[in-house]
Amino acid sequence: MSVGAIMNVGTLGAISTVLVTIAFFGVCYWAFSPKLKKRFEEDAKLPFADDEFENKQADNHQPDDVERRS
């Protein structure tokens, strides 16, 4: 039996479907893993970290026009 007869398009499609399904469940397990929950919660807050930093800087500095009037 030749390789061409064993590995036809249907077989390759089935193998790729199984591999993609395994990869999908692996990513799902990784994403919802309880031991990574804390890290993902901290990462979810990163977009707001810049806002907090900018607010702290704004509280420490006076506006430019106040300095000019002095």
LUMRO-610139 format. One record per residue (C-alpha): residue in three letters; x, y, z. Coordinates in steps of 0.001 Angstrom, whole numbers. Example, Ala and Ser with C-alpha at 12.3 -4.5 7.8 and 13.67 -1.06 7.14 Angstrom:
<sites>
<site type="ALA" x="12300" y="-4500" z="7800"/>
<site type="SER" x="13670" y="-1060" z="7140"/>
</sites>
This chain:
<sites>
<site type="MET" x="0" y="0" z="0"/>
<site type="SER" x="1420" y="3392" z="-916"/>
<site type="VAL" x="1495" y="6519" z="1248"/>
<site type="GLY" x="-815" y="8259" z="-1214"/>
<site type="ALA" x="-3535" y="5686" z="-619"/>
<site type="ILE" x="-3306" y="5973" z="3166"/>
<site type="MET" x="-2955" y="9775" z="3414"/>
<site type="ASN" x="-5757" y="11071" z="1253"/>
<site type="VAL" x="-7502" y="14418" z="1711"/>
<site type="GLY" x="-10105" y="12987" z="4080"/>
<site type="THR" x="-7478" y="11536" z="6391"/>
<site type="LEU" x="-5490" y="14764" z="6453"/>
<site type="GLY" x="-8674" y="16689" z="7201"/>
<site type="ALA" x="-9513" y="14379" z="10085"/>
<site type="ILE" x="-6013" y="14621" z="11539"/>
<site type="SER" x="-5989" y="18406" z="11308"/>
<site type="THR" x="-9431" y="18589" z="12930"/>
<site type="VAL" x="-8240" y="16467" z="15855"/>
<site type="LEU" x="-5068" y="18562" z="16272"/>
<site type="VAL" x="-6968" y="21864" z="16184"/>
<site type="THR" x="-9514" y="20511" z="18691"/>
<site type="ILE" x="-6710" y="19456" z="21061"/>
<site type="ALA" x="-5087" y="22887" z="20694"/>
<site type="PHE" x="-8419" y="24620" z="21372"/>
<site type="PHE" x="-9025" y="22686" z="24575"/>
<site type="GLY" x="-5412" y="23299" z="25628"/>
<site type="VAL" x="-5853" y="27055" z="25240"/>
<site type="CYS" x="-9174" y="26908" z="27098"/>
<site type="TYR" x="-7561" y="24990" z="29959"/>
<site type="TRP" x="-4695" y="27503" z="30089"/>
<site type="ALA" x="-7045" y="30515" z="30010"/>
<site type="PHE" x="-9333" y="29243" z="32758"/>
<site type="SER" x="-6677" y="27571" z="34893"/>
<site type="PRO" x="-7291" y="28410" z="38558"/>
<site type="LYS" x="-3591" y="28866" z="39301"/>
<site type="LEU" x="-3329" y="31662" z="36685"/>
<site type="LYS" x="-6481" y="33500" z="37779"/>
<site type="LYS" x="-4624" y="36037" z="39951"/>
<site type="ARG" x="-2185" y="36882" z="37140"/>
<site type="PHE" x="-4990" y="37394" z="34635"/>
<site type="GLU" x="-6917" y="39608" z="37076"/>
<site type="GLU" x="-3819" y="41788" z="37541"/>
<site type="ASP" x="-3261" y="41909" z="33784"/>
<site type="ALA" x="-6878" y="42955" z="33257"/>
<site type="LYS" x="-6227" y="46073" z="35370"/>
<site type="LEU" x="-3195" y="47190" z="33336"/>
<site type="PRO" x="-5105" y="49545" z="30989"/>
<site type="PHE" x="-6245" y="51524" z="34025"/>
<site type="ALA" x="-2773" y="51775" z="35578"/>
<site type="ASP" x="-1854" y="54662" z="33252"/>
<site type="ASP" x="-4920" y="56618" z="34364"/>
<site type="GLU" x="-3948" y="56273" z="38021"/>
<site type="PHE" x="-371" y="57352" z="37237"/>
<site type="GLU" x="-1548" y="60402" z="35296"/>
<site type="ASN" x="-3962" y="61397" z="38076"/>
<site type="LYS" x="-1164" y="61237" z="40654"/>
<site type="GLN" x="1067" y="63411" z="38467"/>
<site type="ALA" x="-1724" y="65928" z="37909"/>
<site type="ASP" x="-2269" y="66260" z="41663"/>
<site type="ASN" x="1429" y="67008" z="42252"/>
<site type="HIS" x="1803" y="69724" z="39577"/>
<site type="GLN" x="221" y="73110" z="39252"/>
<site type="PRO" x="-1222" y="74194" z="35931"/>
<site type="ASP" x="1052" y="76228" z="33669"/>
<site type="ASP" x="-1076" y="79368" z="33779"/>
<site type="VAL" x="-845" y="79551" z="37587"/>
<site type="GLU" x="2957" y="79632" z="37357"/>
<site type="ARG" x="2853" y="82413" z="34748"/>
<site type="ARG" x="664" y="84662" z="36920"/>
<site type="SER" x="3082" y="84511" z="39837"/>
</sites>
